[in-house]
Amino acid sequence: MGYTATLARLLVLLACLAQTTSASCVVDSFPVKQDFDTRRYSGMWYGLQKRDPEGLFLQDNISANYTIDDDGVMTAHTKGRVTLFGFWVVCADMAAQYTVPDPSTPGKMFMTYQGLASYLSSGGDNYWIIDTDYDNYAITYACRVLKEDGTCDDGYAVVFSRNPRGLPPAIQRLIRRKQEEICWLGQFQPVLQSGAC
Ligand SMILES: *[C@@H]1O[C@H](CO)[C@@H](O)[C@H](O)[C@H]1NC(C)=O
């Protein structure tokens, strides 16, 4: 009897866990960096890890240089290697501009980007700063397609570092917690940086 009761309790517990997990994976509920400050964020960042969306995405040597213009608008010059048409490897140069749709959540931006060559794509994505300390690390997140339950069906995230060689262990642990919060723990791959782009 003890065994069945324990098993039943365990099953109830598991069901509850499953429920809370999916509830907290609702994209709208993800916390972003509070009072995000574009000025402190500006400057060079190097991609360390990424979680790819479906389709074409930057492969490696990812870097982004953010600048703030006189009107306070943030723009970026992003580089990274891509393979086009399945075989043509190029260093892609992209330009992006950022807007803040809701001033009460400055960490939830929208990014409009253009390839600086005709064969590169243009478009727009959400650009959420999940977390950053401005001096060492940043985690950016974009969900492109939502499921009916509000969780993410297709999207990407990048872990950026000020230092292309990596991040100290304490920050790596913090980043793992954030990857868990956005429900993509274990789905990130390292971004190689040879400084070639
Ligand atoms: C980043 O952009 C700024 C402004 O255009 C420029 O002055 C700076 O040299 C750039 N940094 C790097 C590392 O390219």
The ligand as an ORCA input file, in Angstrom:
! r2SCAN-3c Opt
* xyz 0 1
  C      32.463     50.518    -32.911
  O      31.793     51.599    -33.540
  C      32.282     52.865    -33.150
  C      31.413     53.933    -33.770
  O      31.245     53.719    -35.132
  C      33.743     52.988    -33.586
  O      34.262     54.245    -33.186
  C      34.547     51.866    -32.943
  O      35.863     51.894    -33.411
  C      33.938     50.521    -33.262
  N      34.638     49.489    -32.521
  C      35.231     48.446    -33.085
  C      35.982     47.524    -32.201
  O      35.152     48.252    -34.289
*
